Amino acid sequence: MSVYERFVLPRLVHFVCGLKPTRLQRKKVVPLASGDVLEIGFGSGLNLPHYDSAAVKTIFALEPSEEMWDLAQAAVKESPLTVRLLTASAEEIPLPDCSVDTVLVTYALCTVPDVPRALGECRRVLKTGGKFLFCEHGEAPDKGVRRWQNTLNPAWRRLAGGCNLNRPIPALLQVAGFRIVSLSTMYLPGWKPATFNYWGTAVIS
């Protein structure tokens, strides 16, 4: 691991993902979580303030990066919620089948190396009748923006810790066996190739 990946990138991700536009997006999705919650890509704990503490029992915080977990410590200590760290990848979730009521993923599917496998794992651990909540940036609807996304993605992925600009989030969910029951989209303020957002709720189809 390079000095940039160990010391610079985690703090850069924490800063960018904590900006006002993304905070407002988190507020739309995170409060819908309930019961035992698996959060994919817990990161530095930016979702913690937005959970409904009366509705959530336990948060299983899946985060493979020790550097991000270190940044999350202050938020975890301040939170009234029970948070259990899972130091594993989304492709190998260390939880039993049908064990969580909600899977939550915010701004993390862009970096998962094997999205189909990770979403398959999410399906496996989600209870019947459970919900998959998502808020992600990805493939834009405008041809010109998509062209920039596809052109810049290889370089962007190297600089941004594996983040991809152009993943088609709804299509990935549907191929993985989820049925989207609510979906909203918009460009957030900022650089268009990185700011087209999808958010909503899906269930196992």
mmCIF file of the C-alpha atoms, coordinates in Angstrom:
data_MODEL
# 
_entry.id   MODEL 
# 
loop_
_atom_site.group_PDB 
_atom_site.id 
_atom_site.type_symbol 
_atom_site.label_atom_id 
_atom_site.label_alt_id 
_atom_site.label_comp_id 
_atom_site.label_asym_id 
_atom_site.label_entity_id 
_atom_site.label_seq_id 
_atom_site.pdbx_PDB_ins_code 
_atom_site.Cartn_x 
_atom_site.Cartn_y 
_atom_site.Cartn_z 
_atom_site.occupancy 
_atom_site.B_iso_or_equiv 
_atom_site.pdbx_formal_charge 
_atom_site.auth_seq_id 
_atom_site.auth_comp_id 
_atom_site.auth_asym_id 
_atom_site.auth_atom_id 
_atom_site.pdbx_PDB_model_num 
ATOM 1   C CA . MET A 1 1   ? 0.000   0.000   0.000   1.00 0.00 ? 1   MET A CA 1 
ATOM 2   C CA . SER A 1 2   ? 1.392   3.398   -1.008  1.00 0.00 ? 2   SER A CA 1 
ATOM 3   C CA . VAL A 1 3   ? 1.683   6.428   1.265   1.00 0.00 ? 3   VAL A CA 1 
ATOM 4   C CA . TYR A 1 4   ? -1.087  8.071   -0.761  1.00 0.00 ? 4   TYR A CA 1 
ATOM 5   C CA . GLU A 1 5   ? -3.447  5.106   -0.291  1.00 0.00 ? 5   GLU A CA 1 
ATOM 6   C CA . ARG A 1 6   ? -2.697  4.784   3.418   1.00 0.00 ? 6   ARG A CA 1 
ATOM 7   C CA . PHE A 1 7   ? -2.615  8.378   4.626   1.00 0.00 ? 7   PHE A CA 1 
ATOM 8   C CA . VAL A 1 8   ? -4.073  10.706  1.992   1.00 0.00 ? 8   VAL A CA 1 
ATOM 9   C CA . LEU A 1 9   ? -6.870  8.809   0.263   1.00 0.00 ? 9   LEU A CA 1 
ATOM 10  C CA . PRO A 1 10  ? -8.896  7.850   3.389   1.00 0.00 ? 10  PRO A CA 1 
ATOM 11  C CA . ARG A 1 11  ? -9.012  11.472  4.564   1.00 0.00 ? 11  ARG A CA 1 
ATOM 12  C CA . LEU A 1 12  ? -9.830  12.682  1.064   1.00 0.00 ? 12  LEU A CA 1 
ATOM 13  C CA . VAL A 1 13  ? -12.724 10.198  0.829   1.00 0.00 ? 13  VAL A CA 1 
ATOM 14  C CA . HIS A 1 14  ? -13.947 11.253  4.278   1.00 0.00 ? 14  HIS A CA 1 
ATOM 15  C CA . PHE A 1 15  ? -13.908 14.918  3.230   1.00 0.00 ? 15  PHE A CA 1 
ATOM 16  C CA . VAL A 1 16  ? -15.554 14.510  -0.178  1.00 0.00 ? 16  VAL A CA 1 
ATOM 17  C CA . CYS A 1 17  ? -18.209 12.062  1.030   1.00 0.00 ? 17  CYS A CA 1 
ATOM 18  C CA . GLY A 1 18  ? -19.046 14.387  3.912   1.00 0.00 ? 18  GLY A CA 1 
ATOM 19  C CA . LEU A 1 19  ? -19.810 17.440  1.776   1.00 0.00 ? 19  LEU A CA 1 
ATOM 20  C CA . LYS A 1 20  ? -23.276 18.987  2.062   1.00 0.00 ? 20  LYS A CA 1 
ATOM 21  C CA . PRO A 1 21  ? -24.807 17.504  -1.139  1.00 0.00 ? 21  PRO A CA 1 
ATOM 22  C CA . THR A 1 22  ? -23.957 13.957  -0.091  1.00 0.00 ? 22  THR A CA 1 
ATOM 23  C CA . ARG A 1 23  ? -25.058 14.592  3.497   1.00 0.00 ? 23  ARG A CA 1 
ATOM 24  C CA . LEU A 1 24  ? -28.452 15.631  2.176   1.00 0.00 ? 24  LEU A CA 1 
ATOM 25  C CA . GLN A 1 25  ? -28.629 12.452  0.101   1.00 0.00 ? 25  GLN A CA 1 
ATOM 26  C CA . ARG A 1 26  ? -27.798 10.295  3.111   1.00 0.00 ? 26  ARG A CA 1 
ATOM 27  C CA . LYS A 1 27  ? -30.663 11.912  5.034   1.00 0.00 ? 27  LYS A CA 1 
ATOM 28  C CA . LYS A 1 28  ? -33.093 10.664  2.377   1.00 0.00 ? 28  LYS A CA 1 
ATOM 29  C CA . VAL A 1 29  ? -32.106 7.016   2.710   1.00 0.00 ? 29  VAL A CA 1 
ATOM 30  C CA . VAL A 1 30  ? -30.422 6.140   6.004   1.00 0.00 ? 30  VAL A CA 1 
ATOM 31  C CA . PRO A 1 31  ? -33.433 6.897   8.288   1.00 0.00 ? 31  PRO A CA 1 
ATOM 32  C CA . LEU A 1 32  ? -35.392 4.181   6.450   1.00 0.00 ? 32  LEU A CA 1 
ATOM 33  C CA . ALA A 1 33  ? -33.140 1.460   7.889   1.00 0.00 ? 33  ALA A CA 1 
ATOM 34  C CA . SER A 1 34  ? -34.568 -0.696  10.668  1.00 0.00 ? 34  SER A CA 1 
ATOM 35  C CA . GLY A 1 35  ? -33.841 -3.795  12.721  1.00 0.00 ? 35  GLY A CA 1 
ATOM 36  C CA . ASP A 1 36  ? -30.469 -5.441  12.279  1.00 0.00 ? 36  ASP A CA 1 
ATOM 37  C CA . VAL A 1 37  ? -28.689 -3.448  9.575   1.00 0.00 ? 37  VAL A CA 1 
ATOM 38  C CA . LEU A 1 38  ? -25.747 -4.429  7.403   1.00 0.00 ? 38  LEU A CA 1 
ATOM 39  C CA . GLU A 1 39  ? -23.999 -1.324  6.107   1.00 0.00 ? 39  GLU A CA 1 
ATOM 40  C CA . ILE A 1 40  ? -21.778 -2.076  3.122   1.00 0.00 ? 40  ILE A CA 1 
ATOM 41  C CA . GLY A 1 41  ? -18.761 0.248   3.038   1.00 0.00 ? 41  GLY A CA 1 
ATOM 42  C CA . PHE A 1 42  ? -19.138 1.781   6.494   1.00 0.00 ? 42  PHE A CA 1 
ATOM 43  C CA . GLY A 1 43  ? -16.157 4.023   5.798   1.00 0.00 ? 43  GLY A CA 1 
ATOM 44  C CA . SER A 1 44  ? -15.608 6.779   8.349   1.00 0.00 ? 44  SER A CA 1 
ATOM 45  C CA . GLY A 1 45  ? -19.095 6.458   9.830   1.00 0.00 ? 45  GLY A CA 1 
ATOM 46  C CA . LEU A 1 46  ? -20.730 9.330   7.961   1.00 0.00 ? 46  LEU A CA 1 
ATOM 47  C CA . ASN A 1 47  ? -24.139 7.607   8.008   1.00 0.00 ? 47  ASN A CA 1 
ATOM 48  C CA . LEU A 1 48  ? -24.279 7.193   11.773  1.00 0.00 ? 48  LEU A CA 1 
ATOM 49  C CA . PRO A 1 49  ? -25.929 10.549  12.606  1.00 0.00 ? 49  PRO A CA 1 
ATOM 50  C CA . HIS A 1 50  ? -28.760 9.810   10.174  1.00 0.00 ? 50  HIS A CA 1 
ATOM 51  C CA . TYR A 1 51  ? -29.973 6.465   11.551  1.00 0.00 ? 51  TYR A CA 1 
ATOM 52  C CA . ASP A 1 52  ? -33.252 6.332   13.476  1.00 0.00 ? 52  ASP A CA 1 
ATOM 53  C CA . SER A 1 53  ? -31.961 5.031   16.806  1.00 0.00 ? 53  SER A CA 1 
ATOM 54  C CA . ALA A 1 54  ? -35.491 3.980   17.826  1.00 0.00 ? 54  ALA A CA 1 
ATOM 55  C CA . ALA A 1 55  ? -35.819 1.731   14.770  1.00 0.00 ? 55  ALA A CA 1 
ATOM 56  C CA . VAL A 1 56  ? -32.332 0.199   14.519  1.00 0.00 ? 56  VAL A CA 1 
ATOM 57  C CA . LYS A 1 57  ? -31.188 -2.687  16.693  1.00 0.00 ? 57  LYS A CA 1 
ATOM 58  C CA . THR A 1 58  ? -27.605 -3.378  15.566  1.00 0.00 ? 58  THR A CA 1 
ATOM 59  C CA . ILE A 1 59  ? -25.413 -2.051  12.758  1.00 0.00 ? 59  ILE A CA 1 
ATOM 60  C CA . PHE A 1 60  ? -23.009 -4.530  11.207  1.00 0.00 ? 60  PHE A CA 1 
ATOM 61  C CA . ALA A 1 61  ? -20.391 -2.162  9.813   1.00 0.00 ? 61  ALA A CA 1 
ATOM 62  C CA . LEU A 1 62  ? -18.669 -3.888  6.916   1.00 0.00 ? 62  LEU A CA 1 
ATOM 63  C CA . GLU A 1 63  ? -15.413 -2.054  6.201   1.00 0.00 ? 63  GLU A CA 1 
ATOM 64  C CA . PRO A 1 64  ? -12.238 -3.738  4.916   1.00 0.00 ? 64  PRO A CA 1 
ATOM 65  C CA . SER A 1 65  ? -10.029 -0.649  5.319   1.00 0.00 ? 65  SER A CA 1 
ATOM 66  C CA . GLU A 1 66  ? -8.382  -0.283  8.720   1.00 0.00 ? 66  GLU A CA 1 
ATOM 67  C CA . GLU A 1 67  ? -7.581  3.348   7.880   1.00 0.00 ? 67  GLU A CA 1 
ATOM 68  C CA . MET A 1 68  ? -11.257 4.173   7.316   1.00 0.00 ? 68  MET A CA 1 
ATOM 69  C CA . TRP A 1 69  ? -12.266 2.346   10.494  1.00 0.00 ? 69  TRP A CA 1 
ATOM 70  C CA . ASP A 1 70  ? -9.738  4.405   12.444  1.00 0.00 ? 70  ASP A CA 1 
ATOM 71  C CA . LEU A 1 71  ? -11.361 7.566   11.090  1.00 0.00 ? 71  LEU A CA 1 
ATOM 72  C CA . ALA A 1 72  ? -14.769 6.234   12.168  1.00 0.00 ? 72  ALA A CA 1 
ATOM 73  C CA . GLN A 1 73  ? -13.887 5.804   15.827  1.00 0.00 ? 73  GLN A CA 1 
ATOM 74  C CA . ALA A 1 74  ? -15.037 9.231   16.993  1.00 0.00 ? 74  ALA A CA 1 
ATOM 75  C CA . ALA A 1 75  ? -18.417 8.858   15.285  1.00 0.00 ? 75  ALA A CA 1 
ATOM 76  C CA . VAL A 1 76  ? -18.892 5.344   16.682  1.00 0.00 ? 76  VAL A CA 1 
ATOM 77  C CA . LYS A 1 77  ? -18.134 6.497   20.233  1.00 0.00 ? 77  LYS A CA 1 
ATOM 78  C CA . GLU A 1 78  ? -20.596 9.395   19.952  1.00 0.00 ? 78  GLU A CA 1 
ATOM 79  C CA . SER A 1 79  ? -23.391 7.243   18.550  1.00 0.00 ? 79  SER A CA 1 
ATOM 80  C CA . PRO A 1 80  ? -26.008 5.637   20.801  1.00 0.00 ? 80  PRO A CA 1 
ATOM 81  C CA . LEU A 1 81  ? -26.239 2.721   18.350  1.00 0.00 ? 81  LEU A CA 1 
ATOM 82  C CA . THR A 1 82  ? -24.628 -0.685  18.718  1.00 0.00 ? 82  THR A CA 1 
ATOM 83  C CA . VAL A 1 83  ? -22.001 -0.955  15.977  1.00 0.00 ? 83  VAL A CA 1 
ATOM 84  C CA . ARG A 1 84  ? -20.172 -4.198  15.208  1.00 0.00 ? 84  ARG A CA 1 
ATOM 85  C CA . LEU A 1 85  ? -17.222 -4.027  12.846  1.00 0.00 ? 85  LEU A CA 1 
ATOM 86  C CA . LEU A 1 86  ? -16.895 -6.618  10.094  1.00 0.00 ? 86  LEU A CA 1 
ATOM 87  C CA . THR A 1 87  ? -13.413 -6.375  8.592   1.00 0.00 ? 87  THR A CA 1 
ATOM 88  C CA . ALA A 1 88  ? -14.283 -8.149  5.390   1.00 0.00 ? 88  ALA A CA 1 
ATOM 89  C CA . SER A 1 89  ? -15.037 -7.473  1.757   1.00 0.00 ? 89  SER A CA 1 
ATOM 90  C CA . ALA A 1 90  ? -18.546 -7.171  0.367   1.00 0.00 ? 90  ALA A CA 1 
ATOM 91  C CA . GLU A 1 91  ? -17.859 -10.261 -1.741  1.00 0.00 ? 91  GLU A CA 1 
ATOM 92  C CA . GLU A 1 92  ? -17.513 -12.412 1.412   1.00 0.00 ? 92  GLU A CA 1 
ATOM 93  C CA . ILE A 1 93  ? -19.888 -11.145 4.094   1.00 0.00 ? 93  ILE A CA 1 
ATOM 94  C CA . PRO A 1 94  ? -19.251 -12.990 7.394   1.00 0.00 ? 94  PRO A CA 1 
ATOM 95  C CA . LEU A 1 95  ? -22.921 -13.234 8.412   1.00 0.00 ? 95  LEU A CA 1 
ATOM 96  C CA . PRO A 1 96  ? -25.386 -16.166 8.306   1.00 0.00 ? 96  PRO A CA 1 
ATOM 97  C CA . ASP A 1 97  ? -28.059 -16.516 5.650   1.00 0.00 ? 97  ASP A CA 1 
ATOM 98  C CA . CYS A 1 98  ? -31.225 -14.469 6.214   1.00 0.00 ? 98  CYS A CA 1 
ATOM 99  C CA . SER A 1 99  ? -29.755 -12.650 9.221   1.00 0.00 ? 99  SER A CA 1 
ATOM 100 C CA . VAL A 1 100 ? -30.378 -8.915  8.623   1.00 0.00 ? 100 VAL A CA 1 
ATOM 101 C CA . ASP A 1 101 ? -33.511 -6.826  8.142   1.00 0.00 ? 101 ASP A CA 1 
ATOM 102 C CA . THR A 1 102 ? -31.869 -4.067  6.099   1.00 0.00 ? 102 THR A CA 1 
ATOM 103 C CA . VAL A 1 103 ? -28.868 -3.794  3.829   1.00 0.00 ? 103 VAL A CA 1 
ATOM 104 C CA . LEU A 1 104 ? -27.687 -0.215  3.359   1.00 0.00 ? 104 LEU A CA 1 
ATOM 105 C CA . VAL A 1 105 ? -25.118 0.920   0.824   1.00 0.00 ? 105 VAL A CA 1 
ATOM 106 C CA . THR A 1 106 ? -24.205 4.554   0.216   1.00 0.00 ? 106 THR A CA 1 
ATOM 107 C CA . TYR A 1 107 ? -21.446 5.593   -2.184  1.00 0.00 ? 107 TYR A CA 1 
ATOM 108 C CA . ALA A 1 108 ? -19.746 2.210   -1.959  1.00 0.00 ? 108 ALA A CA 1 
ATOM 109 C CA . LEU A 1 109 ? -20.875 0.105   -4.935  1.00 0.00 ? 109 LEU A CA 1 
ATOM 110 C CA . CYS A 1 110 ? -18.657 2.287   -7.102  1.00 0.00 ? 110 CYS A CA 1 
ATOM 111 C CA . THR A 1 111 ? -15.549 0.774   -5.481  1.00 0.00 ? 111 THR A CA 1 
ATOM 112 C CA . VAL A 1 112 ? -16.565 -2.856  -4.940  1.00 0.00 ? 112 VAL A CA 1 
ATOM 113 C CA . PRO A 1 113 ? -14.358 -4.966  -7.262  1.00 0.00 ? 113 PRO A CA 1 
ATOM 114 C CA . ASP A 1 114 ? -16.962 -7.678  -7.980  1.00 0.00 ? 114 ASP A CA 1 
ATOM 115 C CA . VAL A 1 115 ? -20.411 -6.079  -7.782  1.00 0.00 ? 115 VAL A CA 1 
ATOM 116 C CA . PRO A 1 116 ? -22.457 -9.133  -8.901  1.00 0.00 ? 116 PRO A CA 1 
ATOM 117 C CA . ARG A 1 117 ? -20.816 -11.304 -6.268  1.00 0.00 ? 117 ARG A CA 1 
ATOM 118 C CA . ALA A 1 118 ? -21.254 -8.640  -3.571  1.00 0.00 ? 118 ALA A CA 1 
ATOM 119 C CA . LEU A 1 119 ? -24.934 -8.158  -4.398  1.00 0.00 ? 119 LEU A CA 1 
ATOM 120 C CA . GLY A 1 120 ? -25.379 -11.916 -4.321  1.00 0.00 ? 120 GLY A CA 1 
ATOM 121 C CA . GLU A 1 121 ? -23.969 -11.896 -0.805  1.00 0.00 ? 121 GLU A CA 1 
ATOM 122 C CA . CYS A 1 122 ? -26.364 -9.090  0.135   1.00 0.00 ? 122 CYS A CA 1 
ATOM 123 C CA . ARG A 1 123 ? -29.277 -11.197 -1.095  1.00 0.00 ? 123 ARG A CA 1 
ATOM 124 C CA . ARG A 1 124 ? -28.013 -14.149 0.899   1.00 0.00 ? 124 ARG A CA 1 
ATOM 125 C CA . VAL A 1 125 ? -27.895 -12.344 4.248   1.00 0.00 ? 125 VAL A CA 1 
ATOM 126 C CA . LEU A 1 126 ? -31.119 -10.351 3.776   1.00 0.00 ? 126 LEU A CA 1 
ATOM 127 C CA . LYS A 1 127 ? -34.221 -11.779 5.432   1.00 0.00 ? 127 LYS A CA 1 
ATOM 128 C CA . THR A 1 128 ? -37.341 -12.511 3.441   1.00 0.00 ? 128 THR A CA 1 
ATOM 129 C CA . GLY A 1 129 ? -39.261 -9.243  3.377   1.00 0.00 ? 129 GLY A CA 1 
ATOM 130 C CA . GLY A 1 130 ? -36.112 -7.246  4.138   1.00 0.00 ? 130 GLY A CA 1 
ATOM 131 C CA . LYS A 1 131 ? -35.097 -4.122  2.268   1.00 0.00 ? 131 LYS A CA 1 
ATOM 132 C CA . PHE A 1 132 ? -32.030 -3.030  0.345   1.00 0.00 ? 132 PHE A CA 1 
ATOM 133 C CA . LEU A 1 133 ? -31.477 0.734   0.634   1.00 0.00 ? 133 LEU A CA 1 
ATOM 134 C CA . PHE A 1 134 ? -29.080 2.421   -1.756  1.00 0.00 ? 134 PHE A CA 1 
ATOM 135 C CA . CYS A 1 135 ? -27.698 5.835   -2.593  1.00 0.00 ? 135 CYS A CA 1 
ATOM 136 C CA . GLU A 1 136 ? -24.995 5.775   -5.262  1.00 0.00 ? 136 GLU A CA 1 
ATOM 137 C CA . HIS A 1 137 ? -23.410 7.822   -7.999  1.00 0.00 ? 137 HIS A CA 1 
ATOM 138 C CA . GLY A 1 138 ? -23.052 6.220   -11.402 1.00 0.00 ? 138 GLY A CA 1 
ATOM 139 C CA . GLU A 1 139 ? -23.802 6.184   -15.097 1.00 0.00 ? 139 GLU A CA 1 
ATOM 140 C CA . ALA A 1 140 ? -25.353 9.457   -16.251 1.00 0.00 ? 140 ALA A CA 1 
ATOM 141 C CA . PRO A 1 141 ? -28.362 9.629   -18.604 1.00 0.00 ? 141 PRO A CA 1 
ATOM 142 C CA . ASP A 1 142 ? -26.797 12.254  -20.878 1.00 0.00 ? 142 ASP A CA 1 
ATOM 143 C CA . LYS A 1 143 ? -24.713 10.959  -23.771 1.00 0.00 ? 143 LYS A CA 1 
ATOM 144 C CA . GLY A 1 144 ? -22.061 13.664  -23.479 1.00 0.00 ? 144 GLY A CA 1 
ATOM 145 C CA . VAL A 1 145 ? -21.577 13.100  -19.757 1.00 0.00 ? 145 VAL A CA 1 
ATOM 146 C CA . ARG A 1 146 ? -21.409 9.331   -20.252 1.00 0.00 ? 146 ARG A CA 1 
ATOM 147 C CA . ARG A 1 147 ? -18.704 9.827   -22.861 1.00 0.00 ? 147 ARG A CA 1 
ATOM 148 C CA . TRP A 1 148 ? -16.611 11.733  -20.331 1.00 0.00 ? 148 TRP A CA 1 
ATOM 149 C CA . GLN A 1 149 ? -17.299 9.107   -17.672 1.00 0.00 ? 149 GLN A CA 1 
ATOM 150 C CA . ASN A 1 150 ? -16.128 6.278   -19.913 1.00 0.00 ? 150 ASN A CA 1 
ATOM 151 C CA . THR A 1 151 ? -13.073 8.199   -21.101 1.00 0.00 ? 151 THR A CA 1 
ATOM 152 C CA . LEU A 1 152 ? -11.913 9.300   -17.667 1.00 0.00 ? 152 LEU A CA 1 
ATOM 153 C CA . ASN A 1 153 ? -12.842 6.196   -15.702 1.00 0.00 ? 153 ASN A CA 1 
ATOM 154 C CA . PRO A 1 154 ? -9.522  4.284   -15.972 1.00 0.00 ? 154 PRO A CA 1 
ATOM 155 C CA . ALA A 1 155 ? -7.497  7.221   -14.631 1.00 0.00 ? 155 ALA A CA 1 
ATOM 156 C CA . TRP A 1 156 ? -10.170 8.161   -12.093 1.00 0.00 ? 156 TRP A CA 1 
ATOM 157 C CA . ARG A 1 157 ? -10.270 4.613   -10.739 1.00 0.00 ? 157 ARG A CA 1 
ATOM 158 C CA . ARG A 1 158 ? -6.518  4.663   -10.069 1.00 0.00 ? 158 ARG A CA 1 
ATOM 159 C CA . LEU A 1 159 ? -6.611  8.057   -8.322  1.00 0.00 ? 159 LEU A CA 1 
ATOM 160 C CA . ALA A 1 160 ? -9.831  7.494   -6.368  1.00 0.00 ? 160 ALA A CA 1 
ATOM 161 C CA . GLY A 1 161 ? -9.127  4.186   -4.699  1.00 0.00 ? 161 GLY A CA 1 
ATOM 162 C CA . GLY A 1 162 ? -10.996 1.996   -7.159  1.00 0.00 ? 162 GLY A CA 1 
ATOM 163 C CA . CYS A 1 163 ? -14.029 4.260   -7.558  1.00 0.00 ? 163 CYS A CA 1 
ATOM 164 C CA . ASN A 1 164 ? -15.824 3.920   -10.902 1.00 0.00 ? 164 ASN A CA 1 
ATOM 165 C CA . LEU A 1 165 ? -17.710 6.812   -12.469 1.00 0.00 ? 165 LEU A CA 1 
ATOM 166 C CA . ASN A 1 166 ? -19.933 4.861   -14.819 1.00 0.00 ? 166 ASN A CA 1 
ATOM 167 C CA . ARG A 1 167 ? -21.606 1.927   -13.101 1.00 0.00 ? 167 ARG A CA 1 
ATOM 168 C CA . PRO A 1 168 ? -25.298 1.436   -14.088 1.00 0.00 ? 168 PRO A CA 1 
ATOM 169 C CA . ILE A 1 169 ? -26.645 0.978   -10.572 1.00 0.00 ? 169 ILE A CA 1 
ATOM 170 C CA . PRO A 1 170 ? -30.302 0.020   -11.299 1.00 0.00 ? 170 PRO A CA 1 
ATOM 171 C CA . ALA A 1 171 ? -29.278 -2.518  -13.941 1.00 0.00 ? 171 ALA A CA 1 
ATOM 172 C CA . LEU A 1 172 ? -26.751 -4.102  -11.587 1.00 0.00 ? 172 LEU A CA 1 
ATOM 173 C CA . LEU A 1 173 ? -29.393 -4.489  -8.879  1.00 0.00 ? 173 LEU A CA 1 
ATOM 174 C CA . GLN A 1 174 ? -31.904 -6.018  -11.256 1.00 0.00 ? 174 GLN A CA 1 
ATOM 175 C CA . VAL A 1 175 ? -29.420 -8.498  -12.716 1.00 0.00 ? 175 VAL A CA 1 
ATOM 176 C CA . ALA A 1 176 ? -28.525 -9.543  -9.153  1.00 0.00 ? 176 ALA A CA 1 
ATOM 177 C CA . GLY A 1 177 ? -32.149 -10.490 -8.462  1.00 0.00 ? 177 GLY A CA 1 
ATOM 178 C CA . PHE A 1 178 ? -33.428 -7.362  -6.737  1.00 0.00 ? 178 PHE A CA 1 
ATOM 179 C CA . ARG A 1 179 ? -36.683 -5.634  -7.607  1.00 0.00 ? 179 ARG A CA 1 
ATOM 180 C CA . ILE A 1 180 ? -36.517 -1.856  -7.293  1.00 0.00 ? 180 ILE A CA 1 
ATOM 181 C CA . VAL A 1 181 ? -39.645 -0.546  -5.566  1.00 0.00 ? 181 VAL A CA 1 
ATOM 182 C CA . SER A 1 182 ? -38.632 3.109   -5.426  1.00 0.00 ? 182 SER A CA 1 
ATOM 183 C CA . LEU A 1 183 ? -36.020 5.000   -7.434  1.00 0.00 ? 183 LEU A CA 1 
ATOM 184 C CA . SER A 1 184 ? -35.086 8.669   -7.677  1.00 0.00 ? 184 SER A CA 1 
ATOM 185 C CA . THR A 1 185 ? -32.303 10.287  -9.677  1.00 0.00 ? 185 THR A CA 1 
ATOM 186 C CA . MET A 1 186 ? -30.670 13.682  -10.039 1.00 0.00 ? 186 MET A CA 1 
ATOM 187 C CA . TYR A 1 187 ? -27.389 15.462  -10.625 1.00 0.00 ? 187 TYR A CA 1 
ATOM 188 C CA . LEU A 1 188 ? -25.914 16.794  -7.408  1.00 0.00 ? 188 LEU A CA 1 
ATOM 189 C CA . PRO A 1 189 ? -24.085 20.127  -7.504  1.00 0.00 ? 189 PRO A CA 1 
ATOM 190 C CA . GLY A 1 190 ? -20.566 19.707  -8.811  1.00 0.00 ? 190 GLY A CA 1 
ATOM 191 C CA . TRP A 1 191 ? -18.637 17.955  -11.565 1.00 0.00 ? 191 TRP A CA 1 
ATOM 192 C CA . LYS A 1 192 ? -21.229 16.106  -13.652 1.00 0.00 ? 192 LYS A CA 1 
ATOM 193 C CA . PRO A 1 193 ? -19.245 12.929  -14.420 1.00 0.00 ? 193 PRO A CA 1 
ATOM 194 C CA . ALA A 1 194 ? -19.172 12.160  -10.690 1.00 0.00 ? 194 ALA A CA 1 
ATOM 195 C CA . THR A 1 195 ? -22.478 13.575  -9.480  1.00 0.00 ? 195 THR A CA 1 
ATOM 196 C CA . PHE A 1 196 ? -25.354 11.699  -11.106 1.00 0.00 ? 196 PHE A CA 1 
ATOM 197 C CA . ASN A 1 197 ? -27.115 10.023  -8.157  1.00 0.00 ? 197 ASN A CA 1 
ATOM 198 C CA . TYR A 1 198 ? -29.487 7.091   -7.840  1.00 0.00 ? 198 TYR A CA 1 
ATOM 199 C CA . TRP A 1 199 ? -31.278 6.391   -4.564  1.00 0.00 ? 199 TRP A CA 1 
ATOM 200 C CA . GLY A 1 200 ? -34.138 4.220   -3.447  1.00 0.00 ? 200 GLY A CA 1 
ATOM 201 C CA . THR A 1 201 ? -35.286 0.881   -2.099  1.00 0.00 ? 201 THR A CA 1 
ATOM 202 C CA . ALA A 1 202 ? -35.133 -2.632  -3.503  1.00 0.00 ? 202 ALA A CA 1 
ATOM 203 C CA . VAL A 1 203 ? -36.359 -6.029  -2.338  1.00 0.00 ? 203 VAL A CA 1 
ATOM 204 C CA . ILE A 1 204 ? -35.511 -9.583  -3.307  1.00 0.00 ? 204 ILE A CA 1 
ATOM 205 C CA . SER A 1 205 ? -37.505 -10.432 -6.423  1.00 0.00 ? 205 SER A CA 1 
# 
